[in-house]
Amino acid sequence: MRATGQTLKRTVSGEAIATFVPYPLPPRNPELNVDGELAALLTRAEQALARLEVAGELVPSLDWLIVLPREKPRPSGRGGRAADA
């Protein structure tokens, strides 16, 4: 697995903390090769971000994208189907 940085221990206001310091980009040793499976995964991730951006433009509030997926429909007691109106 590629190391992406290092963790340094510091003391701030008398409290010991760990800080992560990333290595500079782009990676050089070994170089990052974006081909094959990694290229396909990167393409899928970019497409998913594009769909999320479009969805964000369609709703009046971005809170809808955060709140609504958490809410699940409640079964009505008739085999899980919604009641007839």
C-alpha positions as CSV (number, residue, x, y, z in Angstrom):
1,M,0.0,0.0,0.0
2,R,1.2,3.5,-0.9
3,A,2.1,5.7,2.1
4,T,0.4,9.1,1.5
5,G,2.0,11.0,4.3
6,Q,3.4,10.8,7.9
7,T,1.9,11.3,11.3
8,L,3.8,13.7,13.6
9,K,3.3,14.1,17.3
10,R,3.1,17.7,18.6
11,T,2.3,19.4,21.9
12,V,-0.2,22.2,21.7
13,S,-1.2,24.1,24.9
14,G,0.2,21.3,26.9
15,E,-1.9,18.6,25.1
16,A,-0.2,15.9,23.0
17,I,-1.8,15.6,19.6
18,A,-1.0,13.7,16.4
19,T,-1.0,15.5,13.1
20,F,-1.1,14.0,9.6
21,V,1.2,15.7,7.1
22,P,0.6,14.5,3.5
23,Y,3.4,14.1,1.0
24,P,3.5,16.6,-1.9
25,L,1.4,16.0,-5.0
26,P,1.7,14.5,-7.5
27,P,3.2,11.3,-6.1
28,R,6.8,10.6,-7.4
29,N,8.1,7.5,-5.8
30,P,6.5,5.4,-7.2
31,E,4.6,7.5,-9.7
32,L,0.9,7.3,-9.7
33,N,-0.2,5.4,-12.8
34,V,-3.9,5.9,-13.7
35,D,-4.7,3.1,-16.0
36,G,-6.7,-0.1,-16.2
37,E,-8.9,-0.7,-13.2
38,L,-7.9,2.6,-11.4
39,A,-8.8,4.6,-14.5
40,A,-12.2,2.9,-14.6
41,L,-12.9,3.6,-10.9
42,L,-11.8,7.2,-11.4
43,T,-14.3,7.6,-14.3
44,R,-17.1,6.1,-12.2
45,A,-16.3,8.4,-9.4
46,E,-16.3,11.5,-11.7
47,Q,-19.7,10.4,-13.2
48,A,-21.2,10.0,-9.7
49,L,-20.0,13.5,-8.7
50,A,-21.5,14.9,-11.9
51,R,-24.9,13.3,-11.1
52,L,-24.7,14.6,-7.5
53,E,-24.0,18.1,-8.9
54,V,-27.1,17.9,-11.2
55,A,-29.2,16.7,-8.3
56,G,-28.0,19.6,-6.2
57,E,-29.1,22.0,-8.8
58,L,-32.6,20.5,-9.0
59,V,-33.6,20.7,-5.4
60,P,-34.5,24.0,-3.7
61,S,-32.4,23.1,-0.6
62,L,-29.3,20.9,-0.4
63,D,-30.7,19.7,3.0
64,W,-33.2,17.6,0.9
65,L,-30.3,15.5,-0.4
66,I,-29.1,14.9,3.1
67,V,-32.4,14.4,5.0
68,L,-34.7,12.6,2.6
69,P,-32.6,9.5,1.9
70,R,-32.5,8.8,5.6
71,E,-36.3,8.7,5.9
72,K,-37.8,5.3,4.9
73,P,-41.4,4.7,4.1
74,R,-43.4,3.0,6.9
75,P,-45.3,-0.2,6.2
76,S,-49.0,0.3,6.4
77,G,-49.9,-3.0,8.0
78,R,-51.3,-4.5,4.7
79,G,-48.3,-6.5,3.7
80,G,-46.0,-3.4,3.5
81,R,-48.0,-1.7,0.8
82,A,-49.2,1.9,1.1
83,A,-52.9,2.4,2.0
84,D,-55.3,3.2,-0.8
85,A,-56.3,6.8,-0.9
